[in-house]
Amino acid sequence: MGFEHVVVFGHPTFYPKFGFIPSIEKGIESPFPVPNEVFMVCELKNGSLKDIKGKVGYPPAFESVD
């Protein structure tokens, strides 16, 4: 499908088993106030996040999630 990286909000001891690291290590910020260790990224293509920095954007429907 051509995806080069994945972002997840998940358990900090489960996702690292599959190569996920805290997104902040790559300069990617969560749009939600969550601990850094639960918002993670995984590069499916090595170096795909090299020139990408900033805050992840979600569709408006996520704004009402508590």
C-alpha positions, 0 to 999 in steps of 0.5 A, spaced: 500 500 500 506 504 500 505 506 507 512 508 510 511 509 517 505 508 522 503 511 528 500 508 534 497 510 541 498 504 545 501 500 551 509 502 552 511 495 553 507 491 547 508 495 541 516 496 542 516 488 540 514 490 533 519 496 532 515 502 535 519 507 539 516 513 542 514 518 537 518 524 540 524 521 539 523 522 531 520 529 532 513 527 532 508 530 537 502 527 539 495 531 538 493 529 545 496 530 552 499 523 553 505 520 556 511 520 551 512 513 552 505 511 549 505 515 543 509 511 538 512 511 531 515 505 527 518 506 520 516 501 515 521 504 510 528 506 514 529 513 514 522 515 512 521 520 518 528 523 517 525 530 514 518 529 518 517 533 524 511 536 528 504 534 531 500 528 528 493 531 525 487 526 526 480 527 523 475 532 527 471 526 529 477 524 534 476 531 537 470 528 541 473 522 544 474 522 551 
